[in-house]
Amino acid sequence: MSAPVHQTPEERLTAFEAMLSAVEAQYADTAAQIEKLKAAGRVKSATYRQLFAKKLNLQDILTFYEVYGLR
């Protein structure tokens, strides 16, 4: 997915908002998957560890949005 080279401020804002929504959705989905694995007692599985790392990365992105007042 490549962005247009020349964006109006409105298009740029729309793109930022779309990214924020996508990251929030991925974070929620990842957290739900982690909870399912926890409930199944699979906290030491490779899948759990991968999802946990993904959740941390997504949280970092969301934190940047918060730091810059975009969330």
PDB file with SEQRES, HELIX, SHEET and CRYST1 records, atoms N, CA, C and O in Angstrom:
SEQRES   1 A   71  MET SER ALA PRO VAL HIS GLN THR PRO GLU GLU ARG LEU          
SEQRES   2 A   71  THR ALA PHE GLU ALA MET LEU SER ALA VAL GLU ALA GLN          
SEQRES   3 A   71  TYR ALA ASP THR ALA ALA GLN ILE GLU LYS LEU LYS ALA          
SEQRES   4 A   71  ALA GLY ARG VAL LYS SER ALA THR TYR ARG GLN LEU PHE          
SEQRES   5 A   71  ALA LYS LYS LEU ASN LEU GLN ASP ILE LEU THR PHE TYR          
SEQRES   6 A   71  GLU VAL TYR GLY LEU ARG                                      
HELIX    1 AA1 PRO A    9  ALA A   39  1                                  31    
HELIX    2 AA2 ALA A   46  VAL A   67  1                                  22    
CRYST1    1.000    1.000    1.000  90.00  90.00  90.00 P 1           1          
ATOM      1  N   MET A   1       0.852  -1.176   0.000  1.00  0.00           N  
ATOM      2  CA  MET A   1       0.000   0.000   0.000  1.00  0.00           C  
ATOM      3  C   MET A   1       0.892   1.231   0.000  1.00  0.00           C  
ATOM      4  O   MET A   1       1.503   1.551   1.020  1.00  0.00           O  
ATOM      5  N   SER A   2       0.975   1.909  -1.098  1.00  0.00           N  
ATOM      6  CA  SER A   2       1.817   3.092  -1.180  1.00  0.00           C  
ATOM      7  C   SER A   2       0.960   4.351  -1.168  1.00  0.00           C  
ATOM      8  O   SER A   2      -0.131   4.389  -1.737  1.00  0.00           O  
ATOM      9  N   ALA A   3       1.474   5.364  -0.515  1.00  0.00           N  
ATOM     10  CA  ALA A   3       0.755   6.627  -0.392  1.00  0.00           C  
ATOM     11  C   ALA A   3       1.062   7.512  -1.596  1.00  0.00           C  
ATOM     12  O   ALA A   3       2.148   7.432  -2.170  1.00  0.00           O  
ATOM     13  N   PRO A   4       0.118   8.343  -1.970  1.00  0.00           N  
ATOM     14  CA  PRO A   4       0.389   9.289  -3.053  1.00  0.00           C  
ATOM     15  C   PRO A   4       1.528  10.224  -2.661  1.00  0.00           C  
ATOM     16  O   PRO A   4       1.708  10.535  -1.484  1.00  0.00           O  
ATOM     17  N   VAL A   5       2.281  10.659  -3.637  1.00  0.00           N  
ATOM     18  CA  VAL A   5       3.412  11.531  -3.370  1.00  0.00           C  
ATOM     19  C   VAL A   5       2.946  12.892  -2.857  1.00  0.00           C  
ATOM     20  O   VAL A   5       3.533  13.442  -1.926  1.00  0.00           O  
ATOM     21  N   HIS A   6       1.900  13.429  -3.462  1.00  0.00           N  
ATOM     22  CA  HIS A   6       1.388  14.749  -3.068  1.00  0.00           C  
ATOM     23  C   HIS A   6       0.022  14.572  -2.408  1.00  0.00           C  
ATOM     24  O   HIS A   6      -0.944  14.153  -3.047  1.00  0.00           O  
ATOM     25  N   GLN A   7      -0.038  14.898  -1.126  1.00  0.00           N  
ATOM     26  CA  GLN A   7      -1.297  14.789  -0.394  1.00  0.00           C  
ATOM     27  C   GLN A   7      -1.706  16.155   0.122  1.00  0.00           C  
ATOM     28  O   GLN A   7      -0.867  16.964   0.517  1.00  0.00           O  
ATOM     29  N   THR A   8      -2.992  16.397   0.112  1.00  0.00           N  
ATOM     30  CA  THR A   8      -3.496  17.607   0.745  1.00  0.00           C  
ATOM     31  C   THR A   8      -3.462  17.370   2.253  1.00  0.00           C  
ATOM     32  O   THR A   8      -3.379  16.222   2.691  1.00  0.00           O  
ATOM     33  N   PRO A   9      -3.525  18.425   3.048  1.00  0.00           N  
ATOM     34  CA  PRO A   9      -3.573  18.230   4.495  1.00  0.00           C  
ATOM     35  C   PRO A   9      -4.739  17.334   4.929  1.00  0.00           C  
ATOM     36  O   PRO A   9      -4.603  16.547   5.865  1.00  0.00           O  
ATOM     37  N   GLU A  10      -5.868  17.455   4.255  1.00  0.00           N  
ATOM     38  CA  GLU A  10      -7.037  16.626   4.599  1.00  0.00           C  
ATOM     39  C   GLU A  10      -6.768  15.153   4.295  1.00  0.00           C  
ATOM     40  O   GLU A  10      -7.141  14.273   5.071  1.00  0.00           O  
ATOM     41  N   GLU A  11      -6.119  14.893   3.160  1.00  0.00           N  
ATOM     42  CA  GLU A  11      -5.789  13.513   2.802  1.00  0.00           C  
ATOM     43  C   GLU A  11      -4.786  12.931   3.786  1.00  0.00           C  
ATOM     44  O   GLU A  11      -4.876  11.765   4.169  1.00  0.00           O  
ATOM     45  N   ARG A  12      -3.834  13.756   4.186  1.00  0.00           N  
ATOM     46  CA  ARG A  12      -2.820  13.310   5.158  1.00  0.00           C  
ATOM     47  C   ARG A  12      -3.482  12.982   6.497  1.00  0.00           C  
ATOM     48  O   ARG A  12      -3.171  11.958   7.106  1.00  0.00           O  
ATOM     49  N   LEU A  13      -4.381  13.834   6.955  1.00  0.00           N  
ATOM     50  CA  LEU A  13      -5.094  13.592   8.211  1.00  0.00           C  
ATOM     51  C   LEU A  13      -5.921  12.311   8.120  1.00  0.00           C  
ATOM     52  O   LEU A  13      -5.947  11.513   9.056  1.00  0.00           O  
ATOM     53  N   THR A  14      -6.588  12.125   6.998  1.00  0.00           N  
ATOM     54  CA  THR A  14      -7.381  10.910   6.789  1.00  0.00           C  
ATOM     55  C   THR A  14      -6.493   9.674   6.852  1.00  0.00           C  
ATOM     56  O   THR A  14      -6.878   8.657   7.429  1.00  0.00           O  
ATOM     57  N   ALA A  15      -5.301   9.760   6.260  1.00  0.00           N  
ATOM     58  CA  ALA A  15      -4.362   8.632   6.281  1.00  0.00           C  
ATOM     59  C   ALA A  15      -3.884   8.348   7.707  1.00  0.00           C  
ATOM     60  O   ALA A  15      -3.805   7.187   8.110  1.00  0.00           O  
ATOM     61  N   PHE A  16      -3.564   9.398   8.474  1.00  0.00           N  
ATOM     62  CA  PHE A  16      -3.156   9.208   9.865  1.00  0.00           C  
ATOM     63  C   PHE A  16      -4.272   8.548  10.682  1.00  0.00           C  
ATOM     64  O   PHE A  16      -4.019   7.639  11.471  1.00  0.00           O  
ATOM     65  N   GLU A  17      -5.498   9.013  10.485  1.00  0.00           N  
ATOM     66  CA  GLU A  17      -6.628   8.444  11.219  1.00  0.00           C  
ATOM     67  C   GLU A  17      -6.872   6.997  10.828  1.00  0.00           C  
ATOM     68  O   GLU A  17      -7.210   6.171  11.677  1.00  0.00           O  
ATOM     69  N   ALA A  18      -6.703   6.682   9.545  1.00  0.00           N  
ATOM     70  CA  ALA A  18      -6.863   5.293   9.097  1.00  0.00           C  
ATOM     71  C   ALA A  18      -5.794   4.409   9.711  1.00  0.00           C  
ATOM     72  O   ALA A  18      -6.072   3.282  10.121  1.00  0.00           O  
ATOM     73  N   MET A  19      -4.566   4.919   9.776  1.00  0.00           N  
ATOM     74  CA  MET A  19      -3.485   4.139  10.386  1.00  0.00           C  
ATOM     75  C   MET A  19      -3.764   3.906  11.865  1.00  0.00           C  
ATOM     76  O   MET A  19      -3.584   2.794  12.361  1.00  0.00           O  
ATOM     77  N   LEU A  20      -4.197   4.934  12.565  1.00  0.00           N  
ATOM     78  CA  LEU A  20      -4.513   4.799  13.984  1.00  0.00           C  
ATOM     79  C   LEU A  20      -5.597   3.737  14.182  1.00  0.00           C  
ATOM     80  O   LEU A  20      -5.468   2.880  15.056  1.00  0.00           O  
ATOM     81  N   SER A  21      -6.638   3.785  13.396  1.00  0.00           N  
ATOM     82  CA  SER A  21      -7.715   2.791  13.501  1.00  0.00           C  
ATOM     83  C   SER A  21      -7.203   1.391  13.233  1.00  0.00           C  
ATOM     84  O   SER A  21      -7.584   0.449  13.928  1.00  0.00           O  
ATOM     85  N   ALA A  22      -6.350   1.241  12.242  1.00  0.00           N  
ATOM     86  CA  ALA A  22      -5.795  -0.072  11.903  1.00  0.00           C  
ATOM     87  C   ALA A  22      -4.920  -0.607  13.026  1.00  0.00           C  
ATOM     88  O   ALA A  22      -4.999  -1.788  13.363  1.00  0.00           O  
ATOM     89  N   VAL A  23      -4.093   0.244  13.604  1.00  0.00           N  
ATOM     90  CA  VAL A  23      -3.214  -0.183  14.699  1.00  0.00           C  
ATOM     91  C   VAL A  23      -4.048  -0.556  15.925  1.00  0.00           C  
ATOM     92  O   VAL A  23      -3.768  -1.556  16.585  1.00  0.00           O  
ATOM     93  N   GLU A  24      -5.069   0.244  16.230  1.00  0.00           N  
ATOM     94  CA  GLU A  24      -5.929  -0.074  17.370  1.00  0.00           C  
ATOM     95  C   GLU A  24      -6.650  -1.413  17.161  1.00  0.00           C  
ATOM     96  O   GLU A  24      -6.779  -2.201  18.097  1.00  0.00           O  
ATOM     97  N   ALA A  25      -7.110  -1.664  15.950  1.00  0.00           N  
ATOM     98  CA  ALA A  25      -7.796  -2.927  15.648  1.00  0.00           C  
ATOM     99  C   ALA A  25      -6.842  -4.105  15.762  1.00  0.00           C  
ATOM    100  O   ALA A  25      -7.195  -5.143  16.322  1.00  0.00           O  
ATOM    101  N   GLN A  26      -5.633  -3.946  15.232  1.00  0.00           N  
ATOM    102  CA  GLN A  26      -4.639  -5.018  15.333  1.00  0.00           C  
ATOM    103  C   GLN A  26      -4.272  -5.283  16.789  1.00  0.00           C  
ATOM    104  O   GLN A  26      -4.106  -6.433  17.195  1.00  0.00           O  
ATOM    105  N   TYR A  27      -4.147  -4.216  17.571  1.00  0.00           N  
ATOM    106  CA  TYR A  27      -3.813  -4.356  18.992  1.00  0.00           C  
ATOM    107  C   TYR A  27      -4.910  -5.145  19.710  1.00  0.00           C  
ATOM    108  O   TYR A  27      -4.621  -6.072  20.467  1.00  0.00           O  
ATOM    109  N   ALA A  28      -6.159  -4.776  19.470  1.00  0.00           N  
ATOM    110  CA  ALA A  28      -7.277  -5.464  20.119  1.00  0.00           C  
ATOM    111  C   ALA A  28      -7.344  -6.927  19.703  1.00  0.00           C  
ATOM    112  O   ALA A  28      -7.577  -7.798  20.541  1.00  0.00           O  
ATOM    113  N   ASP A  29      -7.143  -7.206  18.422  1.00  0.00           N  
ATOM    114  CA  ASP A  29      -7.164  -8.579  17.921  1.00  0.00           C  
ATOM    115  C   ASP A  29      -6.030  -9.394  18.532  1.00  0.00           C  
ATOM    116  O   ASP A  29      -6.234 -10.535  18.945  1.00  0.00           O  
ATOM    117  N   THR A  30      -4.847  -8.813  18.589  1.00  0.00           N  
ATOM    118  CA  THR A  30      -3.691  -9.502  19.162  1.00  0.00           C  
ATOM    119  C   THR A  30      -3.914  -9.777  20.645  1.00  0.00           C  
ATOM    120  O   THR A  30      -3.614 -10.870  21.126  1.00  0.00           O  
ATOM    121  N   ALA A  31      -4.431  -8.806  21.363  1.00  0.00           N  
ATOM    122  CA  ALA A  31      -4.705  -8.993  22.790  1.00  0.00           C  
ATOM    123  C   ALA A  31      -5.729 -10.107  23.005  1.00  0.00           C  
ATOM    124  O   ALA A  31      -5.599 -10.893  23.944  1.00  0.00           O  
ATOM    125  N   ALA A  32      -6.740 -10.180  22.148  1.00  0.00           N  
ATOM    126  CA  ALA A  32      -7.751 -11.237  22.255  1.00  0.00           C  
ATOM    127  C   ALA A  32      -7.136 -12.610  21.989  1.00  0.00           C  
ATOM    128  O   ALA A  32      -7.453 -13.577  22.681  1.00  0.00           O  
ATOM    129  N   GLN A  33      -6.262 -12.695  20.993  1.00  0.00           N  
ATOM    130  CA  GLN A  33      -5.596 -13.965  20.706  1.00  0.00           C  
ATOM    131  C   GLN A  33      -4.725 -14.399  21.876  1.00  0.00           C  
ATOM    132  O   GLN A  33      -4.665 -15.582  22.209  1.00  0.00           O  
ATOM    133  N   ILE A  34      -4.051 -13.438  22.497  1.00  0.00           N  
ATOM    134  CA  ILE A  34      -3.206 -13.738  23.654  1.00  0.00           C  
ATOM    135  C   ILE A  34      -4.065 -14.280  24.795  1.00  0.00           C  
ATOM    136  O   ILE A  34      -3.688 -15.251  25.450  1.00  0.00           O  
ATOM    137  N   GLU A  35      -5.209 -13.659  25.031  1.00  0.00           N  
ATOM    138  CA  GLU A  35      -6.092 -14.115  26.104  1.00  0.00           C  
ATOM    139  C   GLU A  35      -6.585 -15.538  25.852  1.00  0.00           C  
ATOM    140  O   GLU A  35      -6.694 -16.327  26.791  1.00  0.00           O  
ATOM    141  N   LYS A  36      -6.882 -15.874  24.601  1.00  0.00           N  
ATOM    142  CA  LYS A  36      -7.310 -17.239  24.273  1.00  0.00           C  
ATOM    143  C   LYS A  36      -6.195 -18.243  24.575  1.00  0.00           C  
ATOM    144  O   LYS A  36      -6.445 -19.318  25.123  1.00  0.00           O  
ATOM    145  N   LEU A  37      -4.981 -17.882  24.216  1.00  0.00           N  
ATOM    146  CA  LEU A  37      -3.853 -18.771  24.490  1.00  0.00           C  
ATOM    147  C   LEU A  37      -3.627 -18.909  25.997  1.00  0.00           C  
ATOM    148  O   LEU A  37      -3.333 -20.001  26.482  1.00  0.00           O  
ATOM    149  N   LYS A  38      -3.763 -17.811  26.735  1.00  0.00           N  
ATOM    150  CA  LYS A  38      -3.633 -17.865  28.196  1.00  0.00           C  
ATOM    151  C   LYS A  38      -4.670 -18.816  28.780  1.00  0.00           C  
ATOM    152  O   LYS A  38      -4.354 -19.648  29.630  1.00  0.00           O  
ATOM    153  N   ALA A  39      -5.902 -18.687  28.321  1.00  0.00           N  
ATOM    154  CA  ALA A  39      -6.986 -19.533  28.828  1.00  0.00           C  
ATOM    155  C   ALA A  39      -6.727 -21.007  28.536  1.00  0.00           C  
ATOM    156  O   ALA A  39      -7.157 -21.882  29.287  1.00  0.00           O  
ATOM    157  N   ALA A  40      -6.028 -21.271  27.449  1.00  0.00           N  
ATOM    158  CA  ALA A  40      -5.708 -22.652  27.079  1.00  0.00           C  
ATOM    159  C   ALA A  40      -4.407 -23.127  27.718  1.00  0.00           C  
ATOM    160  O   ALA A  40      -3.967 -24.251  27.477  1.00  0.00           O  
ATOM    161  N   GLY A  41      -3.793 -22.269  28.532  1.00  0.00           N  
ATOM    162  CA  GLY A  41      -2.555 -22.660  29.214  1.00  0.00           C  
ATOM    163  C   GLY A  41      -1.347 -22.720  28.297  1.00  0.00           C  
ATOM    164  O   GLY A  41      -0.400 -23.461  28.561  1.00  0.00           O  
ATOM    165  N   ARG A  42      -1.372 -21.953  27.231  1.00  0.00           N  
ATOM    166  CA  ARG A  42      -0.288 -22.018  26.245  1.00  0.00           C  
ATOM    167  C   ARG A  42       0.612 -20.780  26.302  1.00  0.00           C  
ATOM    168  O   ARG A  42       1.011 -20.251  25.265  1.00  0.00           O  
ATOM    169  N   VAL A  43       0.927 -20.325  27.508  1.00  0.00           N  
ATOM    170  CA  VAL A  43       1.729 -19.108  27.647  1.00  0.00           C  
ATOM    171  C   VAL A  43       3.212 -19.322  27.324  1.00  0.00           C  
ATOM    172  O   VAL A  43       3.961 -18.352  27.205  1.00  0.00           O  
ATOM    173  N   LYS A  44       3.634 -20.552  27.182  1.00  0.00           N  
ATOM    174  CA  LYS A  44       5.035 -20.806  26.831  1.00  0.00           C  
ATOM    175  C   LYS A  44       5.205 -21.197  25.368  1.00  0.00           C  
ATOM    176  O   LYS A  44       6.303 -21.558  24.946  1.00  0.00           O  
ATOM    177  N   SER A  45       4.133 -21.127  24.599  1.00  0.00           N  
ATOM    178  CA  SER A  45       4.207 -21.515  23.193  1.00  0.00           C  
ATOM    179  C   SER A  45       4.881 -20.419  22.365  1.00  0.00           C  
ATOM    180  O   SER A  45       4.916 -19.254  22.760  1.00  0.00           O  
ATOM    181  N   ALA A  46       5.410 -20.814  21.220  1.00  0.00           N  
ATOM    182  CA  ALA A  46       6.038 -19.853  20.312  1.00  0.00           C  
ATOM    183  C   ALA A  46       5.014 -18.843  19.809  1.00  0.00           C  
ATOM    184  O   ALA A  46       5.322 -17.659  19.669  1.00  0.00           O  
ATOM    185  N   THR A  47       3.799 -19.308  19.537  1.00  0.00           N  
ATOM    186  CA  THR A  47       2.748 -18.409  19.055  1.00  0.00           C  
ATOM    187  C   THR A  47       2.450 -17.331  20.088  1.00  0.00           C  
ATOM    188  O   THR A  47       2.326 -16.156  19.743  1.00  0.00           O  
ATOM    189  N   TYR A  48       2.334 -17.723  21.347  1.00  0.00           N  
ATOM    190  CA  TYR A  48       2.070 -16.764  22.413  1.00  0.00           C  
ATOM    191  C   TYR A  48       3.185 -15.719  22.463  1.00  0.00           C  
ATOM    192  O   TYR A  48       2.917 -14.522  22.565  1.00  0.00           O  
ATOM    193  N   ARG A  49       4.410 -16.169  22.393  1.00  0.00           N  
ATOM    194  CA  ARG A  49       5.551 -15.251  22.483  1.00  0.00           C  
ATOM    195  C   ARG A  49       5.591 -14.300  21.288  1.00  0.00           C  
ATOM    196  O   ARG A  49       5.908 -13.120  21.439  1.00  0.00           O  
ATOM    197  N   GLN A  50       5.274 -14.811  20.115  1.00  0.00           N  
ATOM    198  CA  GLN A  50       5.234 -13.952  18.928  1.00  0.00           C  
ATOM    199  C   GLN A  50       4.131 -12.909  19.051  1.00  0.00           C  
ATOM    200  O   GLN A  50       4.339 -11.736  18.740  1.00  0.00           O  
ATOM    201  N   LEU A  51       2.973 -13.334  19.501  1.00  0.00           N  
ATOM    202  CA  LEU A  51       1.861 -12.399  19.669  1.00  0.00           C  
ATOM    203  C   LEU A  51       2.169 -11.360  20.746  1.00  0.00           C  
ATOM    204  O   LEU A  51       1.809 -10.190  20.614  1.00  0.00           O  
ATOM    205  N   PHE A  52       2.832 -11.797  21.802  1.00  0.00           N  
ATOM    206  CA  PHE A  52       3.194 -10.877  22.874  1.00  0.00           C  
ATOM    207  C   PHE A  52       4.149  -9.804  22.347  1.00  0.00           C  
ATOM    208  O   PHE A  52       3.994  -8.625  22.666  1.00  0.00           O  
ATOM    209  N   ALA A  53       5.134 -10.211  21.542  1.00  0.00           N  
ATOM    210  CA  ALA A  53       6.067  -9.242  20.946  1.00  0.00           C  
ATOM    211  C   ALA A  53       5.325  -8.290  20.011  1.00  0.00           C  
ATOM    212  O   ALA A  53       5.600  -7.090  19.993  1.00  0.00           O  
ATOM    213  N   LYS A  54       4.387  -8.827  19.236  1.00  0.00           N  
ATOM    214  CA  LYS A  54       3.594  -7.989  18.331  1.00  0.00           C  
ATOM    215  C   LYS A  54       2.778  -6.974  19.125  1.00  0.00           C  
ATOM    216  O   LYS A  54       2.685  -5.806  18.748  1.00  0.00           O  
ATOM    217  N   LYS A  55       2.192  -7.430  20.223  1.00  0.00           N  
ATOM    218  CA  LYS A  55       1.395  -6.540  21.071  1.00  0.00           C  
ATOM    219  C   LYS A  55       2.261  -5.399  21.613  1.00  0.00           C  
ATOM    220  O   LYS A  55       1.821  -4.250  21.648  1.00  0.00           O  
ATOM    221  N   LEU A  56       3.477  -5.712  22.032  1.00  0.00           N  
ATOM    222  CA  LEU A  56       4.380  -4.669  22.536  1.00  0.00           C  
ATOM    223  C   LEU A  56       4.722  -3.662  21.443  1.00  0.00           C  
ATOM    224  O   LEU A  56       4.752  -2.458  21.699  1.00  0.00           O  
ATOM    225  N   ASN A  57       4.977  -4.139  20.237  1.00  0.00           N  
ATOM    226  CA  ASN A  57       5.280  -3.234  19.120  1.00  0.00           C  
ATOM    227  C   ASN A  57       4.095  -2.325  18.810  1.00  0.00           C  
ATOM    228  O   ASN A  57       4.264  -1.125  18.597  1.00  0.00           O  
ATOM    229  N   LEU A  58       2.903  -2.901  18.785  1.00  0.00           N  
ATOM    230  CA  LEU A  58       1.708  -2.094  18.528  1.00  0.00           C  
ATOM    231  C   LEU A  58       1.491  -1.075  19.638  1.00  0.00           C  
ATOM    232  O   LEU A  58       1.075   0.055  19.378  1.00  0.00           O  
ATOM    233  N   GLN A  59       1.774  -1.478  20.883  1.00  0.00           N  
ATOM    234  CA  GLN A  59       1.637  -0.548  22.006  1.00  0.00           C  
ATOM    235  C   GLN A  59       2.608   0.612  21.860  1.00  0.00           C  
ATOM    236  O   GLN A  59       2.270   1.752  22.179  1.00  0.00           O  
ATOM    237  N   ASP A  60       3.816   0.329  21.378  1.00  0.00           N  
ATOM    238  CA  ASP A  60       4.783   1.404  21.137  1.00  0.00           C  
ATOM    239  C   ASP A  60       4.252   2.412  20.126  1.00  0.00           C  
ATOM    240  O   ASP A  60       4.389   3.620  20.320  1.00  0.00           O  
ATOM    241  N   ILE A  61       3.653   1.926  19.063  1.00  0.00           N  
ATOM    242  CA  ILE A  61       3.090   2.813  18.040  1.00  0.00           C  
ATOM    243  C   ILE A  61       1.974   3.660  18.640  1.00  0.00           C  
ATOM    244  O   ILE A  61       1.908   4.867  18.408  1.00  0.00           O  
ATOM    245  N   LEU A  62       1.095   3.021  19.415  1.00  0.00           N  
ATOM    246  CA  LEU A  62      -0.005   3.757  20.048  1.00  0.00           C  
ATOM    247  C   LEU A  62       0.520   4.794  21.036  1.00  0.00           C  
ATOM    248  O   LEU A  62      -0.063   5.869  21.183  1.00  0.00           O  
ATOM    249  N   THR A  63       1.607   4.474  21.705  1.00  0.00           N  
ATOM    250  CA  THR A  63       2.211   5.419  22.644  1.00  0.00           C  
ATOM    251  C   THR A  63       2.718   6.654  21.901  1.00  0.00           C  
ATOM    252  O   THR A  63       2.572   7.774  22.390  1.00  0.00           O  
ATOM    253  N   PHE A  64       3.317   6.456  20.717  1.00  0.00           N  
ATOM    254  CA  PHE A  64       3.753   7.606  19.925  1.00  0.00           C  
ATOM    255  C   PHE A  64       2.573   8.489  19.553  1.00  0.00           C  
ATOM    256  O   PHE A  64       2.670   9.714  19.611  1.00  0.00           O  
ATOM    257  N   TYR A  65       1.463   7.875  19.172  1.00  0.00           N  
ATOM    258  CA  TYR A  65       0.270   8.667  18.879  1.00  0.00           C  
ATOM    259  C   TYR A  65      -0.135   9.491  20.101  1.00  0.00           C  
ATOM    260  O   TYR A  65      -0.493  10.662  19.971  1.00  0.00           O  
ATOM    261  N   GLU A  66      -0.080   8.883  21.282  1.00  0.00           N  
ATOM    262  CA  GLU A  66      -0.468   9.598  22.503  1.00  0.00           C  
ATOM    263  C   GLU A  66       0.512  10.727  22.815  1.00  0.00           C  
ATOM    264  O   GLU A  66       0.094  11.827  23.176  1.00  0.00           O  
ATOM    265  N   VAL A  67       1.806  10.464  22.680  1.00  0.00           N  
ATOM    266  CA  VAL A  67       2.814  11.475  22.969  1.00  0.00           C  
ATOM    267  C   VAL A  67       2.621  12.730  22.116  1.00  0.00           C  
ATOM    268  O   VAL A  67       2.836  13.849  22.584  1.00  0.00           O  
ATOM    269  N   TYR A  68       2.219  12.533  20.875  1.00  0.00           N  
ATOM    270  CA  TYR A  68       2.031  13.659  19.967  1.00  0.00           C  
ATOM    271  C   TYR A  68       0.589  14.165  19.927  1.00  0.00           C  
ATOM    272  O   TYR A  68       0.217  14.948  19.052  1.00  0.00           O  
ATOM    273  N   GLY A  69      -0.218  13.705  20.889  1.00  0.00           N  
ATOM    274  CA  GLY A  69      -1.582  14.207  21.007  1.00  0.00           C  
ATOM    275  C   GLY A  69      -2.508  13.783  19.886  1.00  0.00           C  
ATOM    276  O   GLY A  69      -3.483  14.473  19.589  1.00  0.00           O  
ATOM    277  N   LEU A  70      -2.213  12.660  19.264  1.00  0.00           N  
ATOM    278  CA  LEU A  70      -3.022  12.198  18.142  1.00  0.00           C  
ATOM    279  C   LEU A  70      -3.973  11.074  18.524  1.00  0.00           C  
ATOM    280  O   LEU A  70      -4.639  10.498  17.664  1.00  0.00           O  
ATOM    281  N   ARG A  71      -4.034  10.768  19.789  1.00  0.00           N  
ATOM    282  CA  ARG A  71      -4.922   9.707  20.259  1.00  0.00           C  
ATOM    283  C   ARG A  71      -5.671  10.182  21.475  1.00  0.00           C  
ATOM    284  O   ARG A  71      -6.478   9.438  22.033  1.00  0.00           O  
TER     285      ARG A  71                                                      
END                                                                             
